[in-house]
Amino acid sequence: MFKLTIVTPEKTIIKDAELAEITLPAHSGELNILPGHSELMTVLTAGKLSFKLMDGSLFDYAIAWGYCQITPEGVTVLAEKAFDKDQINIGQISKEYKQLEDKINQETLEDKAYFDLIKQMHEIRAQLELKS
């Protein structure tokens, strides 16, 4: 059996579910995984994570950065954050995105502060894409 586990620092999203397929936002591009995939360890970026279980149920999450390990036994995702559609308040995150955009455009920022804002914007964009 090919199992899926997704974990964030706050909670376990899913553990040892029988996986049919998964699509991940890998650092080098979208990655589609089916049972029998070769072993792999990759970095994940902010984006949409979708998976289908063997019972046919489909799930979508917006994740914020992390790691993914693929073994013959299954897929393990360690994500910084994960949001399902019900957790996303489109009005609130649109406002947050605009505030971040304004801050980048109006202030002179040190490199670290700039890249932290860009990272937050990518996380919000992933949520906006999932919700739309």
BABATI-37943 format. One record per residue: residue in three letters; x, y, z of N, C-alpha, C in turn; residue number from 1. Coordinates in nm, 2 decimals. Layout:
<vokes>
(ala, (X, Y, Z), (X, Y, Z), (X, Y, Z), NUM)
...
</vokes>
This chain:
<vokes>
(met, (0.08, -0.12, 0.00), (0.00, 0.00, 0.00), (0.09, 0.12, 0.00), 1)
(phe, (0.04, 0.23, -0.07), (0.11, 0.35, -0.08), (0.04, 0.45, 0.01), 2)
(lys, (0.10, 0.50, 0.12), (0.04, 0.58, 0.22), (0.08, 0.72, 0.21), 3)
(leu, (-0.01, 0.81, 0.26), (0.02, 0.95, 0.27), (0.01, 1.00, 0.41), 4)
(thr, (0.11, 1.09, 0.45), (0.10, 1.16, 0.57), (0.14, 1.30, 0.55), 5)
(ile, (0.06, 1.39, 0.60), (0.09, 1.54, 0.59), (0.09, 1.60, 0.73), 6)
(val, (0.20, 1.66, 0.76), (0.21, 1.72, 0.90), (0.26, 1.86, 0.89), 7)
(thr, (0.20, 1.95, 0.98), (0.25, 2.08, 1.00), (0.30, 2.09, 1.15), 8)
(pro, (0.36, 2.20, 1.19), (0.40, 2.21, 1.33), (0.28, 2.21, 1.42), 9)
(glu, (0.16, 2.26, 1.37), (0.04, 2.26, 1.46), (-0.04, 2.14, 1.46), 10)
(lys, (-0.04, 2.06, 1.35), (-0.13, 1.94, 1.35), (-0.09, 1.84, 1.24), 11)
(thr, (-0.15, 1.73, 1.25), (-0.14, 1.62, 1.15), (-0.26, 1.64, 1.06), 12)
(ile, (-0.24, 1.67, 0.94), (-0.35, 1.68, 0.84), (-0.41, 1.55, 0.81), 13)
(ile, (-0.33, 1.45, 0.77), (-0.37, 1.32, 0.74), (-0.25, 1.22, 0.77), 14)
(lys, (-0.29, 1.10, 0.81), (-0.18, 1.01, 0.85), (-0.22, 0.87, 0.80), 15)
(asp, (-0.12, 0.82, 0.72), (-0.13, 0.68, 0.67), (-0.25, 0.65, 0.59), 16)
(ala, (-0.30, 0.75, 0.51), (-0.42, 0.73, 0.43), (-0.37, 0.66, 0.30), 17)
(glu, (-0.45, 0.57, 0.24), (-0.41, 0.50, 0.12), (-0.42, 0.60, 0.00), 18)
(leu, (-0.31, 0.62, -0.06), (-0.30, 0.73, -0.16), (-0.31, 0.67, -0.30), 19)
(ala, (-0.39, 0.74, -0.39), (-0.39, 0.70, -0.53), (-0.30, 0.79, -0.61), 20)
(glu, (-0.30, 0.92, -0.58), (-0.21, 1.01, -0.65), (-0.20, 1.14, -0.57), 21)
(ile, (-0.09, 1.22, -0.59), (-0.07, 1.35, -0.53), (0.00, 1.44, -0.62), 22)
(thr, (-0.03, 1.57, -0.62), (0.03, 1.67, -0.69), (0.09, 1.77, -0.59), 23)
(leu, (0.22, 1.80, -0.60), (0.29, 1.88, -0.50), (0.35, 2.01, -0.57), 24)
(pro, (0.36, 2.12, -0.50), (0.43, 2.24, -0.55), (0.58, 2.23, -0.52), 25)
(ala, (0.65, 2.15, -0.59), (0.80, 2.13, -0.57), (0.87, 2.26, -0.61), 26)
(his, (0.99, 2.27, -0.55), (1.07, 2.39, -0.58), (1.10, 2.41, -0.73), 27)
(ser, (1.12, 2.30, -0.80), (1.16, 2.30, -0.94), (1.04, 2.29, -1.03), 28)
(gly, (0.92, 2.29, -0.97), (0.79, 2.28, -1.05), (0.70, 2.18, -0.99), 29)
(glu, (0.58, 2.17, -1.06), (0.48, 2.08, -1.01), (0.52, 1.94, -1.02), 30)
(leu, (0.50, 1.86, -0.92), (0.54, 1.72, -0.91), (0.42, 1.63, -0.89), 31)
(asn, (0.39, 1.54, -0.99), (0.28, 1.44, -0.98), (0.34, 1.31, -0.93), 32)
(ile, (0.28, 1.25, -0.83), (0.33, 1.12, -0.77), (0.22, 1.02, -0.78), 33)
(leu, (0.26, 0.90, -0.83), (0.17, 0.79, -0.83), (0.24, 0.67, -0.75), 34)
(pro, (0.17, 0.57, -0.71), (0.23, 0.46, -0.65), (0.34, 0.40, -0.74), 35)
(gly, (0.45, 0.36, -0.69), (0.56, 0.30, -0.77), (0.66, 0.41, -0.81), 36)
(his, (0.64, 0.53, -0.77), (0.74, 0.64, -0.80), (0.87, 0.61, -0.74), 37)
(ser, (0.98, 0.65, -0.81), (1.11, 0.63, -0.75), (1.13, 0.72, -0.62), 38)
(glu, (1.22, 0.67, -0.54), (1.24, 0.75, -0.41), (1.30, 0.89, -0.44), 39)
(leu, (1.25, 0.98, -0.36), (1.28, 1.12, -0.38), (1.27, 1.20, -0.26), 40)
(met, (1.35, 1.30, -0.24), (1.34, 1.40, -0.13), (1.34, 1.53, -0.20), 41)
(thr, (1.24, 1.62, -0.18), (1.24, 1.75, -0.24), (1.19, 1.86, -0.15), 42)
(val, (1.23, 1.98, -0.19), (1.18, 2.10, -0.12), (1.05, 2.15, -0.18), 43)
(leu, (0.95, 2.19, -0.10), (0.83, 2.24, -0.15), (0.82, 2.39, -0.13), 44)
(thr, (0.75, 2.45, -0.23), (0.73, 2.59, -0.22), (0.58, 2.62, -0.18), 45)
(ala, (0.55, 2.74, -0.16), (0.41, 2.78, -0.14), (0.33, 2.75, -0.26), 46)
(gly, (0.22, 2.68, -0.25), (0.14, 2.65, -0.36), (0.03, 2.55, -0.33), 47)
(lys, (-0.04, 2.50, -0.43), (-0.15, 2.40, -0.41), (-0.10, 2.26, -0.41), 48)
(leu, (-0.15, 2.19, -0.30), (-0.12, 2.05, -0.29), (-0.25, 1.98, -0.31), 49)
(ser, (-0.26, 1.89, -0.40), (-0.39, 1.81, -0.43), (-0.36, 1.66, -0.42), 50)
(phe, (-0.45, 1.59, -0.36), (-0.44, 1.44, -0.36), (-0.57, 1.37, -0.37), 51)
(lys, (-0.56, 1.25, -0.42), (-0.68, 1.16, -0.43), (-0.64, 1.03, -0.36), 52)
(leu, (-0.74, 0.99, -0.27), (-0.72, 0.87, -0.19), (-0.77, 0.75, -0.27), 53)
(met, (-0.74, 0.63, -0.23), (-0.79, 0.51, -0.30), (-0.94, 0.50, -0.30), 54)
(asp, (-1.01, 0.56, -0.20), (-1.15, 0.55, -0.20), (-1.22, 0.65, -0.30), 55)
(gly, (-1.13, 0.73, -0.37), (-1.18, 0.83, -0.47), (-1.20, 0.97, -0.42), 56)
(ser, (-1.19, 0.99, -0.28), (-1.21, 1.12, -0.23), (-1.09, 1.21, -0.27), 57)
(leu, (-1.12, 1.34, -0.30), (-1.02, 1.44, -0.35), (-1.01, 1.55, -0.24), 58)
(phe, (-0.88, 1.60, -0.23), (-0.85, 1.70, -0.13), (-0.76, 1.80, -0.19), 59)
(asp, (-0.78, 1.93, -0.15), (-0.69, 2.04, -0.19), (-0.65, 2.12, -0.07), 60)
(tyr, (-0.52, 2.15, -0.07), (-0.47, 2.24, 0.04), (-0.38, 2.34, -0.02), 61)
(ala, (-0.37, 2.46, 0.04), (-0.26, 2.56, 0.01), (-0.16, 2.54, 0.12), 62)
(ile, (-0.04, 2.51, 0.07), (0.07, 2.49, 0.17), (0.17, 2.60, 0.16), 63)
(ala, (0.25, 2.62, 0.27), (0.35, 2.72, 0.27), (0.48, 2.65, 0.30), 64)
(trp, (0.56, 2.62, 0.20), (0.69, 2.57, 0.22), (0.70, 2.44, 0.29), 65)
(gly, (0.80, 2.36, 0.27), (0.82, 2.24, 0.34), (0.91, 2.14, 0.27), 66)
(tyr, (0.89, 2.01, 0.30), (0.97, 1.91, 0.24), (0.88, 1.79, 0.21), 67)
(cys, (0.92, 1.71, 0.12), (0.84, 1.59, 0.08), (0.94, 1.48, 0.06), 68)
(gln, (0.91, 1.36, 0.12), (0.99, 1.24, 0.10), (0.90, 1.14, 0.04), 69)
(ile, (0.95, 1.08, -0.07), (0.87, 0.97, -0.14), (0.96, 0.84, -0.12), 70)
(thr, (0.89, 0.74, -0.07), (0.96, 0.61, -0.06), (0.86, 0.50, -0.12), 71)
(pro, (0.91, 0.38, -0.13), (0.82, 0.28, -0.19), (0.69, 0.26, -0.10), 72)
(glu, (0.70, 0.30, 0.03), (0.58, 0.29, 0.12), (0.48, 0.40, 0.10), 73)
(gly, (0.53, 0.52, 0.05), (0.44, 0.63, 0.04), (0.50, 0.76, 0.04), 74)
(val, (0.42, 0.87, 0.07), (0.46, 1.01, 0.06), (0.44, 1.07, 0.20), 75)
(thr, (0.55, 1.14, 0.25), (0.54, 1.22, 0.37), (0.57, 1.36, 0.34), 76)
(val, (0.48, 1.45, 0.38), (0.49, 1.59, 0.35), (0.50, 1.66, 0.49), 77)
(leu, (0.61, 1.74, 0.51), (0.62, 1.82, 0.62), (0.61, 1.97, 0.58), 78)
(ala, (0.50, 2.03, 0.61), (0.48, 2.17, 0.56), (0.48, 2.27, 0.68), 79)
(glu, (0.53, 2.39, 0.65), (0.53, 2.49, 0.75), (0.38, 2.53, 0.79), 80)
(lys, (0.29, 2.54, 0.69), (0.15, 2.57, 0.71), (0.07, 2.49, 0.60), 81)
(ala, (-0.05, 2.47, 0.63), (-0.14, 2.41, 0.54), (-0.29, 2.46, 0.57), 82)
(phe, (-0.35, 2.50, 0.46), (-0.49, 2.55, 0.47), (-0.58, 2.48, 0.38), 83)
(asp, (-0.70, 2.44, 0.42), (-0.80, 2.39, 0.33), (-0.89, 2.51, 0.30), 84)
(lys, (-0.98, 2.49, 0.20), (-1.06, 2.60, 0.15), (-1.14, 2.67, 0.26), 85)
(asp, (-1.19, 2.59, 0.35), (-1.28, 2.64, 0.46), (-1.21, 2.73, 0.55), 86)
(gln, (-1.08, 2.72, 0.56), (-1.00, 2.80, 0.66), (-0.96, 2.94, 0.60), 87)
(ile, (-0.98, 2.96, 0.47), (-0.94, 3.08, 0.40), (-1.05, 3.18, 0.39), 88)
(asn, (-1.02, 3.30, 0.45), (-1.11, 3.41, 0.44), (-1.05, 3.51, 0.33), 89)
(ile, (-1.12, 3.50, 0.22), (-1.07, 3.57, 0.10), (-1.05, 3.72, 0.12), 90)
(gly, (-1.15, 3.78, 0.19), (-1.14, 3.93, 0.22), (-1.02, 3.96, 0.31), 91)
(gln, (-1.00, 3.88, 0.41), (-0.89, 3.91, 0.50), (-0.75, 3.89, 0.43), 92)
(ile, (-0.74, 3.78, 0.36), (-0.60, 3.76, 0.30), (-0.58, 3.85, 0.18), 93)
(ser, (-0.68, 3.90, 0.11), (-0.67, 4.00, 0.01), (-0.62, 4.13, 0.06), 94)
(lys, (-0.67, 4.17, 0.18), (-0.63, 4.29, 0.25), (-0.48, 4.27, 0.29), 95)
(glu, (-0.45, 4.16, 0.35), (-0.31, 4.14, 0.39), (-0.21, 4.14, 0.28), 96)
(tyr, (-0.25, 4.09, 0.16), (-0.17, 4.09, 0.04), (-0.15, 4.23, 0.00), 97)
(lys, (-0.25, 4.31, 0.00), (-0.24, 4.45, -0.04), (-0.15, 4.53, 0.05), 98)
(gln, (-0.16, 4.50, 0.18), (-0.07, 4.57, 0.28), (0.08, 4.53, 0.26), 99)
(leu, (0.10, 4.41, 0.23), (0.24, 4.36, 0.20), (0.29, 4.43, 0.07), 100)
(glu, (0.21, 4.43, -0.03), (0.24, 4.49, -0.16), (0.28, 4.64, -0.14), 101)
(asp, (0.20, 4.71, -0.06), (0.22, 4.85, -0.03), (0.35, 4.87, 0.04), 102)
(lys, (0.38, 4.78, 0.14), (0.50, 4.79, 0.22), (0.62, 4.78, 0.13), 103)
(ile, (0.62, 4.68, 0.04), (0.73, 4.66, -0.05), (0.75, 4.78, -0.14), 104)
(asn, (0.65, 4.84, -0.19), (0.66, 4.95, -0.28), (0.69, 5.08, -0.22), 105)
(gln, (0.66, 5.10, -0.09), (0.68, 5.23, -0.02), (0.80, 5.24, 0.07), 106)
(glu, (0.86, 5.12, 0.10), (0.96, 5.13, 0.20), (1.09, 5.08, 0.14), 107)
(thr, (1.21, 5.13, 0.20), (1.34, 5.07, 0.17), (1.36, 4.96, 0.27), 108)
(leu, (1.38, 4.84, 0.22), (1.39, 4.73, 0.32), (1.53, 4.66, 0.31), 109)
(glu, (1.57, 4.61, 0.42), (1.69, 4.52, 0.42), (1.66, 4.40, 0.34), 110)
(asp, (1.76, 4.33, 0.29), (1.73, 4.20, 0.22), (1.65, 4.10, 0.29), 111)
(lys, (1.68, 4.07, 0.41), (1.60, 3.97, 0.49), (1.45, 4.02, 0.50), 112)
(ala, (1.43, 4.14, 0.53), (1.29, 4.19, 0.55), (1.22, 4.18, 0.41), 113)
(tyr, (1.29, 4.22, 0.31), (1.23, 4.21, 0.17), (1.19, 4.07, 0.14), 114)
(phe, (1.28, 3.97, 0.16), (1.25, 3.83, 0.12), (1.15, 3.77, 0.22), 115)
(asp, (1.14, 3.81, 0.34), (1.03, 3.77, 0.43), (0.89, 3.81, 0.38), 116)
(leu, (0.89, 3.94, 0.33), (0.76, 3.99, 0.28), (0.72, 3.91, 0.15), 117)
(ile, (0.82, 3.89, 0.06), (0.79, 3.81, -0.06), (0.74, 3.67, -0.03), 118)
(lys, (0.80, 3.61, 0.07), (0.76, 3.47, 0.12), (0.62, 3.48, 0.17), 119)
(gln, (0.58, 3.58, 0.25), (0.44, 3.59, 0.29), (0.35, 3.61, 0.18), 120)
(met, (0.39, 3.69, 0.08), (0.30, 3.71, -0.04), (0.28, 3.58, -0.12), 121)
(his, (0.38, 3.50, -0.13), (0.37, 3.37, -0.20), (0.27, 3.28, -0.12), 122)
(glu, (0.28, 3.28, 0.01), (0.19, 3.20, 0.09), (0.04, 3.25, 0.07), 123)
(ile, (0.02, 3.38, 0.07), (-0.12, 3.43, 0.05), (-0.16, 3.40, -0.09), 124)
(arg, (-0.07, 3.42, -0.19), (-0.11, 3.39, -0.33), (-0.16, 3.24, -0.34), 125)
(ala, (-0.09, 3.15, -0.28), (-0.13, 3.01, -0.28), (-0.27, 2.99, -0.23), 126)
(gln, (-0.30, 3.06, -0.12), (-0.44, 3.06, -0.06), (-0.54, 3.11, -0.16), 127)
(leu, (-0.51, 3.23, -0.22), (-0.60, 3.29, -0.31), (-0.63, 3.20, -0.43), 128)
(glu, (-0.52, 3.13, -0.48), (-0.54, 3.04, -0.59), (-0.63, 2.92, -0.56), 129)
(leu, (-0.61, 2.87, -0.43), (-0.69, 2.76, -0.39), (-0.84, 2.80, -0.38), 130)
(lys, (-0.86, 2.92, -0.33), (-1.00, 2.96, -0.30), (-1.07, 3.00, -0.43), 131)
(ser, (-1.00, 3.04, -0.54), (-1.06, 3.08, -0.66), (-1.10, 2.96, -0.75), 132)
</vokes>
